[in-house]
Amino acid sequence: MDRRTAIRCAGVGLGALLAHGCAPTRRLDRFDAVRRLSPVRASWDRVIRTTVGLRPYRPSGFRLDAERLGAKMLIHNFGHGGSGMSLSWGTGRMAAELALERPERDAAVIGAGVVGLTTARQLQRRGFDVTIYAADVPPNTTSNMSLASWTPTSGLIDGERRTPAWDFQFRSAARFAYHELQLLVGRGYGVSWMDGYALRFSPPSVEVDARQDALLPDELRTGATTFGPGEHPFPTPFAVRRPSLRIEPSIYLDRLVRDVREAGAAIVIRRFASRSGLATLPEPIVVNCSGLGARTLVGDAELTPLKGQLTLLMPQEEVDYSTFGSAVQGGDGFVHMSPRRDGIALGGTSVEGDWSLEPDEEARRRIVEAHIDLFARMG
Ligand SMILES: Cc1cc2nc3c(=O)[nH]c(=O)nc-3n(C[C@H](O)[C@H](O)[C@H](O)COP(=O)(O)OP(=O)(O)OC[C@H]3O[C@@H](n4cnc5c(N)ncnc54)[C@H](O)[C@@H]3O)c2cc1C
C-alpha cells in the first residue's frame, strides 16, 4: 500500500476497507513497522514523579486582540487551553503583527511560558527590543507541565461559542505554528515527529473523526493507517497509527529562554497585581501572555483551569511511539502515554474548574494501572 492509499484508507472501518479495496495487507514493510515496537516497562516501582498543571481554558477560545491602556497599546494573547504548546508560534506571530501598527519598537511581554517566549521571538524577528516580565520562568510554568503533543484543538473552545472571526484567527495561527514547529525538528529544541497509536475496540468512523476535527484545516493533518486484528501488537482489536509532531517541554522551553536572551531580551521576575501595574511600565507596547494569570491581571472572568496531571516513569530510550487509549473497553476512561528523554509521561485528566495543584491520587492510580495492564498484554 503506498502512502496515498494509506491516507485514503485513514479512518475507514474494516468493513469499509474491504469494500473500498483497502483491505489490510500483510506486506512485510507495513507489518514490521508496528511489530518492532518495544513495550513500556510500566510498573509502580518505575514511577519517578507526578506533575500537575492548570490549562488556561476560555470557553470562547484564546483572546488575541489589542486595546488602549492610556497611551500604550495592550495586546492580549492568552487562553490557549490544552493547545498552547501547539499554537503559540502562530498566535505570537499575530500578536507581533498587531504591535507593528505602532511606530515604536520597544515592547514588554508579560509571561515566560511558551506563549510569552514565542511571542517575544516573533517581536524580535520584526525588530522589537523586548523585555519579558514574569512571575515565574521555566521550569516553573504551566507550559513545563504539558504533555506537549501537536493537539491544536484540544481543550481550546466550546464548539457552541465559535464565530467565523475566531475560526479564521485559529486557522491562521495553526498554519503558522505547524510550519514553525516543523522547522525546529532535529535542531536540539526537543521537537520531533513520532508515531502515535490510537487504541480502539471498533474501527474508526470517518464521520465522527471529521466532526471532531472540523476546526482543523485538512493540510494540518497527517495521514493515518488503520491496523486490524492480528496486525499490530496492542491488546485492542484496532490500532490507528498517525505520525505527529511532539515537543519535550523542558528542552524546548530552555532553548526558547536562551534564544530570547541571545537576541537581546532581558527577563525580569515581577508579578503584576492588576492592569494599573502594566500602565507603569516604560514600554509603549505591552503584550499580555499571562495564561491563567490573566483572570486576575486583566479581569478575564471567562478563564478557568482545566487541571491536568502527568505521572512519569523511568525513561526508556527504545520506546519511540505514543499511545492513546487503554486496553479495557469502557473501563479506564481516556489515557495516553508519550515517551521523552526525561521519562515516559502517562496522562489522561482534564478537570474543569479545579484550581488545586495537588495530584489526584485516584486519577494517578487509574492512569498507572491502565498502562501496567496495557503493556503487560502487548504482544
Ligand atoms: C497535563 C497537561 C497536558 C497538556 N498537553 C498539551 C498538549 O499535548 N499540547 C498542547 O498544545 N498543549 C498542552 N497543554 C496546554 C499547554 O501547556 C498550555 O496551553 C500552555 O502551557 C499555556 O502557555 P502560557 O504561556 O499561556 O501559560 P503559562 O505557561 O502558565 O505561562 C504564563 C506566564 O505568565 C506569568 N504570569 C501569570 N500571571 C502573571 C502576573 N500577574 N504577573 C506577571 N507574570 C504573570 C507566569 O508566571 C508565566 O511565566 C497541556 C497542559 C497540561 C497541564
The ligand as an SDF file (V2000), in Angstrom:
LIG
                    3D

 53 58  0  0  0  0  0  0  0  0999 V2000
   -1.1740   17.9840   31.7030 C   0  0  0  0  0  0  0  0  0  0  0  0
   -1.1500   18.9620   30.5440 C   0  0  0  0  0  0  0  0  0  0  0  0
   -1.0390   18.4830   29.2540 C   0  0  0  0  0  0  0  0  0  0  0  0
   -1.0140   19.3670   28.1790 C   0  0  0  0  0  0  0  0  0  0  0  0
   -0.8460   18.8600   26.9350 N   0  0  0  0  0  0  0  0  0  0  0  0
   -0.7500   19.7000   25.8700 C   0  0  0  0  0  0  0  0  0  0  0  0
   -0.5160   19.1840   24.5780 C   0  0  0  0  0  0  0  0  0  0  0  0
   -0.3790   17.9670   24.3910 O   0  0  0  0  0  0  0  0  0  0  0  0
   -0.4330   20.0610   23.5470 N   0  0  0  0  0  0  0  0  0  0  0  0
   -0.5790   21.4180   23.7210 C   0  0  0  0  0  0  0  0  0  0  0  0
   -0.5110   22.1590   22.7340 O   0  0  0  0  0  0  0  0  0  0  0  0
   -0.8120   21.9250   24.9580 N   0  0  0  0  0  0  0  0  0  0  0  0
   -0.9180   21.1060   26.0220 C   0  0  0  0  0  0  0  0  0  0  0  0
   -1.1690   21.6100   27.2770 N   0  0  0  0  0  0  0  0  0  0  0  0
   -1.5480   23.0300   27.4120 C   0  0  0  0  0  0  0  0  0  0  0  0
   -0.3540   23.9720   27.4460 C   0  0  0  0  0  0  0  0  0  0  0  0
    0.5610   23.5390   28.4040 O   0  0  0  0  0  0  0  0  0  0  0  0
   -0.8540   25.3920   27.7480 C   0  0  0  0  0  0  0  0  0  0  0  0
   -1.8140   25.7860   26.7860 O   0  0  0  0  0  0  0  0  0  0  0  0
    0.3060   26.3750   27.6960 C   0  0  0  0  0  0  0  0  0  0  0  0
    1.3310   25.9540   28.5460 O   0  0  0  0  0  0  0  0  0  0  0  0
   -0.1380   27.7820   28.0850 C   0  0  0  0  0  0  0  0  0  0  0  0
    1.0120   28.5850   27.9910 O   0  0  0  0  0  0  0  0  0  0  0  0
    1.0300   30.0630   28.5450 P   0  0  0  0  0  0  0  0  0  0  0  0
    2.3640   30.6100   28.1890 O   0  0  0  0  0  0  0  0  0  0  0  0
   -0.1950   30.7880   28.1130 O   0  0  0  0  0  0  0  0  0  0  0  0
    0.8700   29.8950   30.1200 O   0  0  0  0  0  0  0  0  0  0  0  0
    1.9780   29.5620   31.2710 P   0  0  0  0  0  0  0  0  0  0  0  0
    2.9130   28.5020   30.8720 O   0  0  0  0  0  0  0  0  0  0  0  0
    1.1570   29.3640   32.5120 O   0  0  0  0  0  0  0  0  0  0  0  0
    2.7690   30.9100   31.3980 O   0  0  0  0  0  0  0  0  0  0  0  0
    2.1780   32.0720   31.9600 C   0  0  0  0  0  0  0  0  0  0  0  0
    3.2800   33.0400   32.3270 C   0  0  0  0  0  0  0  0  0  0  0  0
    2.6690   34.2530   32.7830 O   0  0  0  0  0  0  0  0  0  0  0  0
    3.2000   34.5820   34.0370 C   0  0  0  0  0  0  0  0  0  0  0  0
    2.1920   35.3290   34.7920 N   0  0  0  0  0  0  0  0  0  0  0  0
    0.9240   34.9540   35.0710 C   0  0  0  0  0  0  0  0  0  0  0  0
    0.3090   35.9330   35.7850 N   0  0  0  0  0  0  0  0  0  0  0  0
    1.2150   36.9110   35.9570 C   0  0  0  0  0  0  0  0  0  0  0  0
    1.1870   38.1600   36.6100 C   0  0  0  0  0  0  0  0  0  0  0  0
    0.0890   38.5970   37.2490 N   0  0  0  0  0  0  0  0  0  0  0  0
    2.3140   38.9400   36.6150 N   0  0  0  0  0  0  0  0  0  0  0  0
    3.4320   38.5010   35.9860 C   0  0  0  0  0  0  0  0  0  0  0  0
    3.5220   37.3250   35.3540 N   0  0  0  0  0  0  0  0  0  0  0  0
    2.4200   36.5370   35.3300 C   0  0  0  0  0  0  0  0  0  0  0  0
    3.5660   33.2480   34.6640 C   0  0  0  0  0  0  0  0  0  0  0  0
    4.4820   33.4280   35.7370 O   0  0  0  0  0  0  0  0  0  0  0  0
    4.1820   32.5490   33.4560 C   0  0  0  0  0  0  0  0  0  0  0  0
    5.5010   32.9950   33.2590 O   0  0  0  0  0  0  0  0  0  0  0  0
   -1.1590   20.7620   28.3930 C   0  0  0  0  0  0  0  0  0  0  0  0
   -1.2530   21.2550   29.6930 C   0  0  0  0  0  0  0  0  0  0  0  0
   -1.2540   20.3630   30.7630 C   0  0  0  0  0  0  0  0  0  0  0  0
   -1.3310   20.9140   32.1560 C   0  0  0  0  0  0  0  0  0  0  0  0
  1  2  1  0
  2  3  1  0
  2 52  2  0
  3  4  2  0
  4  5  1  0
  4 50  1  0
  5  6  2  0
  6  7  1  0
  6 13  1  0
  7  8  2  0
  7  9  1  0
  9 10  1  0
 10 11  2  0
 10 12  1  0
 12 13  2  0
 13 14  1  0
 14 15  1  0
 14 50  1  0
 15 16  1  0
 16 17  1  0
 16 18  1  0
 18 19  1  0
 18 20  1  0
 20 21  1  0
 20 22  1  0
 22 23  1  0
 23 24  1  0
 24 25  2  0
 24 26  1  0
 24 27  1  0
 27 28  1  0
 28 29  2  0
 28 30  1  0
 28 31  1  0
 31 32  1  0
 32 33  1  0
 33 34  1  0
 33 48  1  0
 34 35  1  0
 35 36  1  0
 35 46  1  0
 36 37  1  0
 36 45  1  0
 37 38  2  0
 38 39  1  0
 39 40  1  0
 39 45  2  0
 40 41  1  0
 40 42  2  0
 42 43  1  0
 43 44  2  0
 44 45  1  0
 46 47  1  0
 46 48  1  0
 48 49  1  0
 50 51  2  0
 51 52  1  0
 52 53  1  0
M  END
$$$$
